[in-house]
């Protein structure tokens, strides 16, 4: 046996050489792969938490949009429907008109709120009533009667008929239009001068007397009163802003023409839902959610 049979041969000996490559280690140990897998498993829940937070944020924004815009649109349609039914009922000789939202008896006009301000007054203080106009508090007197004609309305959401309540000033006039008469009241205090807890019921008594000596109350000599009240803040609060007034004049109502509300009213500051607050809040929420998602993606 010659050396050429077993040893390496040259290029011309006719023998093909076979080379076997050794596999190189991957550089990642088993422990590192396990750590990577564990990290992925931990990242996956974080991802879904981020998705859940985004979903919750969107749901909150939709709820806010509904409360501050959706309810207003629906309530404004309700107010228009009630006012239309009220006018038709008055033309037919009805003083109280029954609607699907409640019994309507009057239309409130407040020149301070604008010459076109006309909101129906319904009997009671239920959620359905207050979402359809202004509520005439139970067990209080009617317009023009001796005693206290007490009215409540939303300051924000649900049509927000008292959105500009803080703009009311002492001496402002308020018109209450009924089927046959228009009652004109003059306010005794401003929309910011009296704030009470919602538990203070003395404001709707027949002859309100402030338990705080020297506090705001109706003029002592007034016997035919009106009381307007609403939430004292634009967001949820247990406090109420209150305005008192007294009757100064009663005019016959010219059927179909409405009351002679002044066409020039004092300028009132803009009221209603503070849209820029909502927009700013939405931007902050979305930015926070975006930051969370970015953190999750970096860890993925």
C-alpha positions as CSV (number, residue, x, y, z in Angstrom):
1,X,0.0,0.0,0.0
2,X,1.5,3.2,-1.0
3,X,1.4,6.5,0.8
4,X,-0.9,7.9,-1.8
5,X,-3.7,5.6,-0.7
6,X,-4.1,7.1,2.7
7,X,-2.3,10.5,2.8
8,X,-3.4,13.7,1.4
9,X,-3.0,13.9,-2.3
10,X,-2.2,16.7,-4.7
11,X,-4.6,18.2,-7.1
12,X,-3.8,15.8,-9.8
13,X,-4.0,12.5,-8.0
14,X,-7.8,12.0,-8.7
15,X,-8.8,11.9,-5.1
16,X,-11.5,14.3,-3.8
17,X,-10.9,15.8,-0.4
18,X,-13.9,16.2,1.9
19,X,-13.8,18.9,4.4
20,X,-16.1,18.9,7.4
21,X,-17.0,22.3,8.9
22,X,-17.3,22.6,12.6
23,X,-20.4,24.5,13.7
24,X,-19.6,27.6,15.7
25,X,-21.3,28.4,18.9
26,X,-24.2,30.8,18.4
27,X,-22.9,33.2,21.0
28,X,-26.2,33.0,23.0
29,X,-26.1,30.5,25.8
30,X,-29.1,28.5,26.8
31,X,-29.5,30.7,29.9
32,X,-29.6,33.9,27.7
33,X,-32.2,32.3,25.5
34,X,-34.3,31.5,28.5
35,X,-33.9,35.0,29.8
36,X,-35.0,36.3,26.4
37,X,-38.1,34.1,26.4
38,X,-38.9,35.2,29.9
39,X,-38.6,38.8,28.9
40,X,-41.0,38.2,26.0
41,X,-43.5,36.6,28.3
42,X,-43.3,39.5,30.6
43,X,-43.6,42.0,27.8
44,X,-46.7,40.4,26.3
45,X,-48.9,41.2,29.4
46,X,-47.5,44.8,29.4
47,X,-48.6,45.2,25.8
48,X,-52.1,44.1,26.6
49,X,-52.2,46.4,29.6
50,X,-51.2,49.2,27.3
51,X,-53.9,48.3,24.9
52,X,-56.4,48.1,27.7
53,X,-55.4,51.6,28.9
54,X,-55.8,53.0,25.5
55,X,-59.3,51.4,25.2
56,X,-60.2,52.8,28.6
57,X,-58.9,56.3,27.6
58,X,-61.0,56.2,24.4
59,X,-64.1,55.1,26.4
60,X,-63.6,58.0,28.8
61,X,-63.2,60.5,26.0
62,X,-66.4,59.2,24.3
63,X,-68.3,59.4,27.6
64,X,-67.1,63.0,28.2
65,X,-68.1,63.9,24.6
66,X,-71.5,62.4,25.2
67,X,-72.0,64.2,28.5
68,X,-70.8,67.6,27.3
69,X,-72.1,67.6,23.7
70,X,-74.5,64.7,23.1
71,X,-76.8,65.5,26.0
72,X,-76.9,69.1,25.0
73,X,-78.0,68.3,21.4
74,X,-80.7,66.0,22.6
75,X,-81.9,68.4,25.3
76,X,-82.1,71.3,22.9
77,X,-84.3,69.3,20.6
78,X,-86.5,68.4,23.6
79,X,-86.7,72.1,24.6
80,X,-87.8,73.0,21.1
81,X,-90.4,70.2,21.0
82,X,-91.8,71.2,24.4
83,X,-92.0,74.9,23.5
84,X,-93.8,74.1,20.2
85,X,-96.3,71.9,22.0
86,X,-96.8,74.6,24.7
87,X,-97.5,77.3,22.1
88,X,-100.0,75.0,20.4
89,X,-101.6,74.1,23.7
90,X,-102.0,77.7,24.7
91,X,-103.6,78.4,21.3
92,X,-106.2,75.7,22.2
93,X,-106.9,77.2,25.6
94,X,-104.7,74.9,27.7
95,X,-102.7,76.5,30.5
96,X,-100.8,73.3,31.3
97,X,-99.7,71.2,28.4
98,X,-98.9,67.5,28.9
99,X,-95.8,66.4,27.0
100,X,-93.9,63.1,27.1
101,X,-91.2,64.9,29.1
102,X,-93.5,66.4,31.7
103,X,-96.2,69.0,32.2
104,X,-95.2,72.4,30.7
105,X,-96.6,75.6,32.1
106,X,-94.4,78.6,31.1
107,X,-91.5,79.9,29.1
108,X,-88.6,81.6,30.9
109,X,-87.0,84.6,29.1
110,X,-83.8,86.2,30.6
111,X,-82.5,89.2,28.6
112,X,-79.1,88.9,30.2
113,X,-78.7,85.5,28.5
114,X,-79.7,86.9,25.1
115,X,-82.8,88.2,23.3
116,X,-83.5,84.7,21.8
117,X,-83.3,83.0,25.2
118,X,-86.6,81.1,25.7
119,X,-86.6,77.9,27.7
120,X,-89.8,75.9,28.7
121,X,-90.6,75.5,32.3
122,X,-91.9,72.0,33.3
123,X,-93.4,70.9,36.6
124,X,-91.1,69.0,39.0
125,X,-87.4,68.4,39.4
126,X,-86.9,64.9,37.9
127,X,-84.0,64.1,35.7
128,X,-86.4,63.9,32.7
129,X,-87.8,67.3,33.4
130,X,-84.4,69.0,33.9
131,X,-83.1,67.4,30.7
132,X,-86.0,69.0,28.8
133,X,-86.0,72.5,30.2
134,X,-86.2,74.3,33.6
135,X,-87.9,72.6,36.5
136,X,-90.6,74.3,38.7
137,X,-89.9,73.0,42.2
138,X,-92.7,71.0,43.7
139,X,-94.7,72.6,46.5
140,X,-93.6,76.1,45.5
141,X,-96.0,78.8,44.3
142,X,-96.9,79.5,40.7
143,X,-95.8,82.6,38.7
144,X,-97.3,85.8,40.1
145,X,-98.7,84.2,43.2
146,X,-97.9,85.3,46.7
147,X,-95.0,83.2,47.8
148,X,-91.9,81.8,46.1
149,X,-91.9,80.7,42.5
150,X,-88.7,78.5,42.5
151,X,-87.0,77.3,39.3
152,X,-84.0,75.0,38.9
153,X,-81.9,74.3,35.8
154,X,-78.6,72.7,34.7
155,X,-75.6,74.9,34.4
156,X,-73.7,72.3,32.3
157,X,-74.9,69.3,30.1
158,X,-78.5,68.5,29.3
159,X,-79.2,71.7,27.5
160,X,-77.4,73.8,30.2
161,X,-80.2,76.5,30.3
162,X,-78.4,78.2,33.2
163,X,-74.9,78.1,31.6
164,X,-74.4,81.8,32.1
165,X,-75.9,81.9,35.6
166,X,-72.8,83.7,37.1
167,X,-73.4,86.6,34.7
168,X,-76.7,87.6,36.4
169,X,-76.6,91.0,38.1
170,X,-78.8,92.7,40.7
171,X,-81.5,94.6,38.8
172,X,-81.7,92.3,35.8
173,X,-85.2,91.5,34.6
174,X,-86.6,88.0,34.2
175,X,-89.8,87.3,32.2
176,X,-92.1,84.4,32.8
177,X,-94.5,83.9,29.9
178,X,-97.7,82.0,30.5
179,X,-100.8,81.4,28.4
180,X,-102.5,84.7,29.3
181,X,-99.9,86.8,31.1
182,X,-96.2,87.7,31.3
183,X,-94.8,88.2,34.7
184,X,-91.8,90.5,35.0
185,X,-89.4,90.1,38.0
186,X,-86.3,92.1,39.0
187,X,-83.4,90.3,40.6
188,X,-82.3,91.2,44.1
189,X,-78.8,89.8,44.0
190,X,-76.2,88.6,41.5
191,X,-75.5,85.1,40.3
192,X,-72.4,84.8,42.4
193,X,-73.4,86.5,45.7
194,X,-75.1,83.5,47.3
195,X,-73.9,79.9,47.3
196,X,-75.4,77.3,49.6
197,X,-75.1,73.5,50.1
198,X,-77.8,71.5,48.3
199,X,-79.2,70.5,51.7
200,X,-80.2,74.1,52.4
201,X,-84.0,74.0,51.6
202,X,-84.8,77.4,53.0
203,X,-84.2,79.0,49.6
204,X,-87.4,77.4,48.3
205,X,-89.6,78.3,51.3
206,X,-92.7,80.4,50.7
207,X,-90.9,83.3,52.5
208,X,-87.1,82.5,52.5
209,X,-85.1,83.6,55.5
210,X,-81.3,83.1,55.4
211,X,-80.3,81.3,58.6
212,X,-76.9,83.1,58.4
213,X,-77.7,86.5,59.9
214,X,-76.9,89.3,57.5
215,X,-76.7,86.8,54.6
216,X,-78.3,87.3,51.2
217,X,-82.1,86.9,51.1
218,X,-85.1,88.4,49.3
219,X,-86.2,91.9,50.0
220,X,-88.2,91.7,53.2
221,X,-91.2,93.7,51.8
222,X,-91.5,91.4,48.7
223,X,-94.4,89.0,48.8
224,X,-94.3,87.6,45.2
225,X,-90.9,86.1,44.7
226,X,-88.9,84.2,42.2
227,X,-85.9,82.0,43.0
228,X,-83.5,80.7,40.4
229,X,-80.8,78.2,41.3
230,X,-78.2,76.0,39.7
231,X,-74.9,74.2,40.3
232,X,-72.3,76.7,41.5
233,X,-69.5,75.0,39.5
234,X,-69.3,73.7,36.0
235,X,-68.4,70.2,37.2
236,X,-70.1,68.1,39.8
237,X,-70.7,69.9,43.0
238,X,-73.0,69.8,46.0
239,X,-73.3,73.6,46.2
240,X,-76.0,75.7,44.5
241,X,-75.8,79.3,43.3
242,X,-79.0,81.2,44.1
243,X,-80.7,84.3,42.9
244,X,-83.8,85.9,44.3
245,X,-86.1,88.4,42.6
246,X,-89.4,90.1,43.2
247,X,-92.4,90.8,40.9
248,X,-92.6,94.3,39.5
249,X,-95.1,94.1,36.7
250,X,-97.7,91.9,35.0
251,X,-98.7,92.3,31.4
252,X,-101.3,90.6,29.3
253,X,-99.8,88.2,26.8
254,X,-100.6,89.0,23.2
255,X,-101.4,85.5,21.9
256,X,-98.9,84.2,19.5
257,X,-96.4,87.1,19.9
258,X,-94.8,86.2,23.2
259,X,-93.6,88.7,25.8
260,X,-92.0,92.1,25.0
261,X,-88.5,91.1,25.9
262,X,-86.0,93.9,25.4
263,X,-84.0,93.6,22.2
264,X,-80.8,95.2,23.7
265,X,-79.4,93.3,26.6
266,X,-76.3,93.8,28.7
267,X,-73.4,91.8,27.3
268,X,-72.9,88.5,29.2
269,X,-69.6,86.6,29.5
270,X,-69.5,83.4,27.5
271,X,-70.8,80.5,29.5
272,X,-71.5,76.9,28.9
273,X,-69.2,74.0,28.6
274,X,-65.5,75.0,28.8
275,X,-64.5,73.3,25.5
276,X,-60.8,74.3,25.7
277,X,-60.6,72.5,29.1
278,X,-62.0,69.4,27.6
279,X,-59.7,69.6,24.6
280,X,-56.7,70.1,26.8
281,X,-57.7,67.2,29.0
282,X,-58.1,64.9,25.9
283,X,-54.6,65.9,24.7
284,X,-53.0,65.1,28.1
285,X,-54.8,61.7,28.3
286,X,-53.8,60.7,24.7
287,X,-50.2,61.9,25.3
288,X,-50.0,59.8,28.5
289,X,-51.4,56.7,26.7
290,X,-48.9,57.3,23.8
291,X,-46.0,57.4,26.2
292,X,-47.2,54.1,27.8
293,X,-47.4,52.4,24.4
294,X,-43.9,53.6,23.5
295,X,-42.5,52.2,26.7
296,X,-44.1,48.9,26.1
297,X,-42.9,48.7,22.5
298,X,-39.3,49.5,23.6
299,X,-39.4,46.7,26.1
300,X,-40.8,44.3,23.6
